[in-house]
């Protein structure tokens, strides 16, 4: 048995020597997935005090609890940011890491303002929502967008690895995959949420509502790294509703303000404002809501 295990060890070591790019031996200490998972949990506690805690928080203790959380997150996140910034560098730039984290934490009040609008959008847009408490405690999209909004701020600092690790943590918990690079404005709501994909260069306006299985994706990735930094994903303007199972592709694709995209639509081109897009007898129809009001009621077809 020991001889068999020794042989297996040698085979694994041989695969390490052959598998360049799959090993981090004698390299930089990379950001820790467990550490970032813990930090994401604590960020949710900081953003929604009293909702992600096992014990209630009393107002007399709020300053102490909040201060402790900020100092704890700052210390642990600075360590992980330092590891990230060290990639390709001989030493860990501790001062830059601490500055990056301080600037990030300073923007969390703005994140809370955005999340307040997201909660309001969910409550006004979902008759099944019984209260704000229910949305915060049980709607997976809110957890996904809370982490994405935080990760987006770090992404804007051009921080390697960490923003994507944060959103993938949220993805693994919620089934909602929103890249940290996506720019998402206020009053955003994903109903149900499972299977939603929002790509890196997507831009989403105010008061946008999506349902499960919606994808905002690139037209083609055959160009590989040559496409890096280019606009590859769609733009969705204000007051747009996109129903379940729809895929919208391409960096040049713009969904005009006030439009409604029906379920299971595969859309490869822009549509003007106030459009209603749906399939009828296996053919796509695009209706101007203002010129043909008889063909739609509210958000849907008669």
C-alpha positions in Angstrom: 0.0 0.0 0.0 2.8 2.5 1.0 4.6 1.7 -2.3 1.4 2.3 -4.3 1.0 5.7 -2.5 4.6 6.6 -3.2 4.1 5.8 -6.9 1.0 8.0 -6.9 3.0 10.8 -5.3 5.6 10.6 -8.0 3.0 10.7 -10.7 1.3 13.8 -9.2 4.7 15.5 -8.9 5.3 14.7 -12.6 2.0 16.3 -13.5 3.0 19.4 -11.5 6.2 19.7 -13.6 4.2 19.3 -16.8 1.2 21.5 -15.9 2.6 25.0 -16.2 0.1 27.6 -15.2 -1.8 25.3 -12.9 0.6 25.6 -9.9 1.5 28.4 -7.6 4.7 27.0 -6.2 7.4 29.4 -5.1 5.1 32.2 -6.2 3.2 35.0 -4.6 0.8 34.3 -1.7 -2.6 34.7 -3.5 -5.8 36.1 -2.0 -7.5 33.5 0.1 -11.0 32.3 -0.9 -12.0 31.4 2.7 -10.8 34.9 3.9 -12.8 36.7 1.2 -15.9 34.6 1.9 -15.7 35.7 5.5 -15.2 39.3 4.5 -18.2 39.1 2.2 -20.3 37.8 5.0 -19.2 40.7 7.2 -19.9 43.2 4.5 -23.5 42.0 4.4 -23.6 42.5 8.2 -22.3 46.0 7.7 -24.6 46.9 4.9 -27.7 45.3 6.6 -27.2 45.6 10.3 -29.3 43.3 12.3 -30.4 41.2 9.3 -27.3 38.9 9.0 -26.7 38.5 12.7 -27.7 35.7 15.1 -28.3 38.2 17.9 -30.2 41.5 17.7 -28.3 44.8 17.7 -29.5 47.5 20.1 -29.1 51.1 19.1 -26.9 51.8 22.2 -24.4 49.2 20.8 -24.6 50.3 17.2 -21.5 52.6 17.2 -19.3 50.0 18.9 -20.5 47.1 16.7 -20.1 49.2 13.5 -16.7 50.4 14.5 -15.5 46.9 15.3 -16.8 45.6 11.9 -15.1 48.4 10.0 -11.7 47.9 11.7 -12.0 44.1 11.3 -12.9 44.3 7.6 -10.2 46.9 7.0 -7.5 44.8 8.5 -8.4 41.5 6.8 -9.3 43.0 3.5 -6.0 45.0 3.4 -4.1 41.7 3.8 -5.9 40.2 0.9 -5.6 43.4 -1.3 -1.9 43.5 -0.5 -1.6 39.9 -1.8 -3.5 40.9 -4.9 -1.4 44.0 -5.6 1.8 42.0 -5.0 1.3 40.0 -8.1 4.4 40.5 -10.2 6.0 42.7 -7.5 8.9 41.8 -5.2 7.2 43.2 -2.1 3.7 43.8 -0.8 2.7 47.4 -1.2 1.0 47.7 2.2 0.5 51.5 2.0 -1.4 51.2 -1.3 -3.4 48.3 -0.1 -4.5 50.3 3.0 -5.4 53.3 1.0 -7.4 51.2 -1.5 -9.4 49.6 1.3 -9.9 53.0 3.1 -11.3 54.5 -0.1 -13.5 51.4 -0.6 -14.9 51.5 2.9 -15.6 55.3 2.5 -18.0 54.6 -0.4 -20.1 52.0 1.5 -22.7 54.7 2.5 -23.3 55.2 -1.2 -23.6 51.5 -1.7 -26.3 51.5 1.0 -28.1 54.3 -0.8 -28.1 52.2 -4.0 -29.3 49.1 -2.2 -32.2 51.1 -0.6 -33.4 51.8 -4.1 -33.0 48.1 -5.1 -35.1 47.1 -2.1 -37.8 49.7 -3.0 -37.8 48.4 -6.6 -38.3 44.8 -5.5 -41.1 45.8 -3.1 -42.9 47.9 -5.7 -42.3 45.4 -8.5 -43.2 42.1 -6.8 -46.7 41.6 -5.3 -45.4 38.5 -3.5 -43.1 40.7 -1.4 -44.6 41.0 2.1 -42.2 43.6 3.5 -38.7 45.1 3.2 -37.6 42.6 5.8 -38.6 39.7 3.7 -36.7 41.0 0.7 -33.5 41.5 2.7 -33.7 38.2 4.4 -34.9 35.9 1.6 -34.4 37.4 -1.9 -31.2 36.0 -3.4 -30.8 38.8 -5.9 -30.3 41.4 -3.1 -27.3 39.5 -1.8 -25.9 39.2 -5.3 -26.3 42.8 -6.1 -25.0 43.9 -2.7 -21.8 42.0 -3.2 -21.5 43.1 -6.8 -21.9 46.8 -5.9 -19.1 46.4 -3.4 -16.9 44.4 -5.8 -17.5 47.0 -8.6 -15.9 49.7 -6.4 -12.8 47.5 -6.0 -12.9 46.7 -9.8 -12.8 50.4 -10.5 -9.6 50.5 -8.6 -8.2 48.0 -11.1 -7.6 45.5 -8.3 -6.7 42.1 -9.6 -8.6 38.9 -8.6 -10.5 40.0 -5.6 -13.6 41.7 -7.2 -14.2 38.6 -9.3 -13.7 36.2 -6.3 -16.3 38.2 -4.4 -19.0 38.1 -7.2 -18.2 34.4 -7.7 -18.8 33.8 -4.0 -22.2 35.5 -4.4 -22.8 33.5 -7.6 -22.2 30.2 -5.8 -24.8 31.1 -3.1 -27.5 32.7 -5.3 -27.2 31.3 -8.8 -26.9 34.9 -10.1 -23.7 35.7 -12.0 -23.0 39.4 -12.2 -19.5 40.4 -13.2 -17.9 43.1 -11.0 -17.3 45.2 -14.1 -20.9 45.6 -14.9 -22.2 49.2 -14.3 -25.6 49.0 -12.7 -27.6 52.1 -11.7 -30.3 52.5 -9.1 -33.6 50.7 -8.6 -32.4 47.3 -10.0 -34.5 44.2 -9.5 -34.1 40.6 -10.5 -37.2 38.5 -9.8 -36.4 34.9 -8.8 -32.9 35.3 -10.2 -31.7 31.8 -10.9 -29.5 31.6 -14.0 -29.1 35.3 -14.6 -25.8 36.3 -16.3 -24.6 39.9 -16.7 -21.3 40.3 -18.5 -18.3 42.5 -17.6 -19.0 45.5 -19.9 -22.8 45.5 -19.5 -24.4 48.8 -18.6 -27.8 48.8 -16.9 -29.9 51.9 -16.3 -32.3 52.9 -13.6 -35.5 51.0 -12.8 -34.6 47.9 -14.8 -36.3 44.7 -14.0 -35.2 41.2 -15.0 -36.5 37.7 -14.5 -34.8 34.4 -14.2 -32.5 33.1 -16.9 -31.8 36.5 -18.5 -28.3 36.7 -20.1 -26.5 39.9 -21.2 -23.5 38.4 -23.0 -20.9 39.0 -25.7 -21.5 38.2 -29.3 -18.4 36.1 -29.7 -15.3 35.4 -27.6 -13.3 33.9 -30.5 -11.0 36.9 -30.3 -9.9 35.9 -26.9 -7.6 38.4 -25.0 -7.7 40.8 -28.0 -11.2 41.7 -26.9 -10.1 42.6 -23.3 -11.2 46.1 -22.3 -13.6 46.5 -25.3 -17.4 46.9 -25.0 -18.7 43.4 -25.5 -22.0 43.3 -23.6 -25.3 45.1 -24.1 -26.5 48.4 -22.7 -30.0 48.4 -21.1 -31.5 51.9 -20.7 -33.8 53.1 -18.0 -37.3 51.6 -17.2 -36.7 48.3 -19.2 -38.3 45.0 -18.3 -36.7 41.7 -19.6 -38.7 38.5 -19.1 -37.4 35.0 -18.3 -35.0 33.1 -20.6 -34.1 36.0 -22.8 -30.6 36.4 -24.2 -29.3 39.7 -25.4 -25.9 39.8 -27.0 -23.3 42.3 -28.3 -21.5 45.4 -27.2 -23.3 47.5 -29.8 -26.8 46.3 -28.7 -28.8 49.0 -26.9 -32.3 48.3 -25.4 -34.0 51.6 -25.6 -35.6 53.3 -22.6 -39.1 52.1 -21.6 -38.9 48.9 -23.6 -40.2 45.4 -22.7 -38.5 42.3 -24.0 -40.7 39.2 -23.8 -39.7 35.7 -22.6 -37.2 33.5 -24.5 -36.2 36.2 -27.0 -32.8 35.9 -28.6 -31.9 39.5 -29.5 -28.8 40.4 -31.4 -29.5 44.1 -32.3 -30.7 47.3 -30.8 -34.3 48.2 -30.3 -35.6 51.8 -30.1 -37.1 53.3 -26.9 -40.6 52.2 -26.0 -40.4 48.9 -27.9 -42.2 45.7 -27.2 -40.3 42.6 -28.4 -41.7 39.1 -28.5 -42.2 36.0 -30.6 -45.4 35.3 -32.4 -45.7 32.1 -34.6 -41.9 31.6 -34.3 -41.2 35.1 -35.7 -39.9 38.0 -33.7 -42.1 41.1 -33.5 -41.0 44.6 -32.5 -43.9 46.9 -31.7 -43.8 50.6 -31.0 -45.8 50.9 -27.8 -46.8 54.5 -28.6 -47.9 53.8 -32.2 -49.7 50.5 -31.4 -51.1 50.8 -27.9 -53.9 48.4 -28.7 -51.3 45.5 -28.9 -50.1 45.8 -25.3 -51.4 46.4 -21.8 -49.0 47.7 -19.3 -45.9 45.5 -19.7 -47.4 42.7 -21.9 -49.3 41.7 -25.0 -53.0 41.5 -25.2 
